[in-house]
Amino acid sequence: MITAECLTKQYGAFTAVDNVSFAAATGRITGFLGPNGAGKSTTLRIVVGLTRATSGTVRVTGRDYRDLVNPGLEVGVLLDASAQHAGRTGREILTIAQQTMGLPRSRVVETLTLVGLTEREAGRRVRDYSLGMRQRLGLATALIGEPEVLILDEPANGLDPAGIRWMRDLLRGFADAGGTVLLSSHLLHEIEVIADDLVVIGQGRIVAAGSKTELLSSAGTLVRAAQLETLDTALRAADLVTTPIDGGLRVDATPELVGRTALSAGVPLRELRAADGAGLEEMFLELTAETAREGAAA
Amino acid sequence: MTTASMTTAALTPKIPISGATASHARPRTIAPIPLGRLVKVELRKMFDTRAGFWLMASVLIVAVLASAAVIVWAPDAEITMATFSTAMGMPLSVVLPIIAILAITSEHSQRTGLTTYALVPWRGRVITAKIIAVVLVGVASMFFSLAVGAVSTLVASAITGLDPVWDVTISEFSHITLANILGMMMGLTLGVLLRGSAAAIVGYFVYALVLPGALGTLAFYQEWFLDLQPWVDVNYAINRLFEMSMTTQAWQQLAVTSLVWLWIPLAIGLRAFMRAEVK
């Protein structure tokens, strides 16, 4: 369980994190979604005490992170997989974590196996690792203490589709066993595959939060037809809000209502379905459009 | 993080984590991280990269090369324990502070601080562990060079056929050790103040090589500064430790100059370091 209340971080006149409140529930994977530079990483650094908030509080398993006596055993943290000494081997980096937490030596090999790094890969220096391997090593550092909470910043970055699927299964198992997962991403598709709950952030502010199902159902219906204009007119006449999308329409209504409207207007449909992925993507773009900064650095 | 709460954390008995707060993990006891373990980890981090390993090895290499140079080039009559000690002292006084600087700054330049300070969020304890580790390395290096010096004296005496001359006293040895530890503390200070490896190393060379020359020149041309220099110039004060010319007044001068040049900047640097954002 992670709860953030009214977190604000100001750098001079610039407000990087603006009155952010959210909760990541036990047994669920919470996705922290936002474009680059939205304040995701700053928020996560505040959660683990690396950055001081200008105001607001955050609690991890009910306590301030700095009150944990051996944080690695309770909270697994991966903030940047590339933030490692390039001259150390993967095994050495994991051994440092193991010794800091005071774990038995055997945990190093166990955890390497868990994240799918072979003995040979573990013996290589991190400068020769691909981003995907660094993510696995970073995840190993987070998991080695068998924590009950995971805080991961862009963990799927650099993973191939099979890697993302592997990570989803790993995190799913972790959450199902009663763990809490908070992970960030700037890619909707990534987070859609993994998360149960979503917190969407844009320019430092929370713009939407809720379970994925909730946010999906509010995304409406996707409909396609040859006579799109006739259908659009009929739907608008029925007081429904429509948005053009990919040669079709997204309608803020249930598929049943859209179908009935099309039937009474006599328009044959090509496709009619809940606008899950596409709708959420549109929502994401819409929610962040006014706050998105094209090409801005993270 | 204050010293008081650090101590509390270190003394707190094992805190049982009940099933209520840890639904995921099986009930287990989580003990605070003892300082000794952090010192061990920091020592390990000083050796476990190629750069770190060779930096440490350079201490040994420098000691052996300097001794060999004395045996080969110094006039036979002047080959004494003190000559070896002086020959090794100068290069060591450069290498040891760099070791101290990198112990602090590599967390920033390599960004490992993201992991280090997330695993141990009380930065005061990490810095304390780093300072202890650095001092241990400094003292160990001094004893190692003492051993090299002793062996070299015996070897030289065997070569020249003259009696070995043991002209380094315990007090002299401890003065030199203290001087080197102060040099390492200066490295730590520059590390926490500047936080970048390159900037801190350049800063150290300015302090150790440029500043003495500048102040020496000032004292040479400006008579009013000549009397003032011992009270202002920390290098001057530390050099007297190396030269074994300590008097009561010299100790007072060392205290005053090191307070201004070393301890106060270190305190300011540490304070900023505790509050700084780790990125």
Chai-1 contact restraints between the chains, C-beta under 6 A:
chainA,res_idxA,chainB,res_idxB,connection_type,confidence,min_distance_angstrom,max_distance_angstrom,comment,restraint_id
A,V48,B,A118,contact,1.0,0.0,6.0,A-B,restraint_1
A,G49,B,P121,contact,1.0,0.0,6.0,A-B,restraint_2
A,L50,B,Y117,contact,1.0,0.0,6.0,A-B,restraint_3
A,L50,B,V278,contact,1.0,0.0,6.0,A-B,restraint_4
A,T51,B,E277,contact,1.0,0.0,6.0,A-B,restraint_5
A,T61,B,T21,contact,1.0,0.0,6.0,A-B,restraint_6
A,R66,B,P121,contact,1.0,0.0,6.0,A-B,restraint_7
A,V69,B,I30,contact,1.0,0.0,6.0,A-B,restraint_8
A,V69,B,P32,contact,1.0,0.0,6.0,A-B,restraint_9
A,N70,B,I30,contact,1.0,0.0,6.0,A-B,restraint_10
A,N70,B,I33,contact,1.0,0.0,6.0,A-B,restraint_11
A,G72,B,L119,contact,1.0,0.0,6.0,A-B,restraint_12
A,L73,B,I30,contact,1.0,0.0,6.0,A-B,restraint_13
A,V77,B,A118,contact,1.0,0.0,6.0,A-B,restraint_14
A,L79,B,L114,contact,1.0,0.0,6.0,A-B,restraint_15
A,D80,B,L114,contact,1.0,0.0,6.0,A-B,restraint_16
A,A83,B,R111,contact,1.0,0.0,6.0,A-B,restraint_17
A,A83,B,L114,contact,1.0,0.0,6.0,A-B,restraint_18
A,H85,B,T49,contact,1.0,0.0,6.0,A-B,restraint_19
A,H85,B,Q110,contact,1.0,0.0,6.0,A-B,restraint_20
A,H85,B,T112,contact,1.0,0.0,6.0,A-B,restraint_21
A,G87,B,T49,contact,1.0,0.0,6.0,A-B,restraint_22
A,G87,B,R50,contact,1.0,0.0,6.0,A-B,restraint_23
A,R88,B,T49,contact,1.0,0.0,6.0,A-B,restraint_24
A,E92,B,D48,contact,1.0,0.0,6.0,A-B,restraint_25
A,Q99,B,V41,contact,1.0,0.0,6.0,A-B,restraint_26
A,T100,B,V41,contact,1.0,0.0,6.0,A-B,restraint_27
A,T100,B,L119,contact,1.0,0.0,6.0,A-B,restraint_28
A,E148,B,A22,contact,1.0,0.0,6.0,A-B,restraint_29
A,E148,B,H24,contact,1.0,0.0,6.0,A-B,restraint_30
A,E148,B,A25,contact,1.0,0.0,6.0,A-B,restraint_31
A,A177,B,H24,contact,1.0,0.0,6.0,A-B,restraint_32
A,G178,B,S23,contact,1.0,0.0,6.0,A-B,restraint_33
A,G178,B,H24,contact,1.0,0.0,6.0,A-B,restraint_34
A,G179,B,H24,contact,1.0,0.0,6.0,A-B,restraint_35
